[in-house]
Amino acid sequence: MEIIKKYFPDLTPRQEEQFGQLGELYRFWNEQINVVSRQDVDNLYERHILHSLGIAKVMQFKPMTEILDVGTGGGFPGVPLAILFPDSQFHLVDSIGKKIRVVEEVSKAVGLTNLRAEQKRAELVPAAAYDFIVSRAVTRLTPFYGWVKTKVHKNQFNDLKNGILYLKGGDLTEELQELGKKTTVYELSDYFTEAFFETKKVVYVPF
């Protein structure tokens, strides 16, 4: 939890409480349903929660922003972002029902009212309903773009144009060439000093 306060010192007491609850909640639910690797449970705040919040270093969602989290798994990046941006709305989808159950239970336990979770494939989500799509290394960028390109509407009111904010790692040269779209790559090592973030990035694809 201290690592979250290190990089996000302006959390409200309510947000501190919510982030503080996540460690125990995910440890409990991971024993029932494996949503993160056993090793990563011990590094949850760095490798899952802070990693998810890397998107917040790139983009501060304004109130009433609608965000779709595709392939959320156990709720990353959507759950940490929903805590940090309580005035934005988050729709988390995953094709695996047991993972969505974990998201629902965690969300209920920390009292998130701006998040809904649904077992659904991204292709079946309504078109033109969102300002931003977020995700964490679900697949290569080109097929991901194909899944979500119709889901973003054209009304703009945030500091960045509506689009995709995608957490990826490693050398993305080939993937970005394959995608063939205008992108901006933000190095998370510019924001977080831990070794885990040396190769981690946020890829922004505007629509």
URRA-V553169 format. One record per helix or strand. SS is the DSSP state (a for helix, b for strand). FROM is the first residue (numbers start at 1). TO is the last residue. Records with the same first field share a line. If there is no record, write none. Layout:
# URRA-V553169
SS->FROM-TO / FROM-TO
This chain:
# URRA-V553169
a->2-7 / 13-32 / 38-41 / 44-58 / 78-84 / 97-110 / 122-124 / 141-148 / 173-179 / 188-190 / 195-197
b->66-70 / 89-94 / 115-119 / 130-130 / 132-136 / 152-152 / 163-169 / 184-187 / 200-206
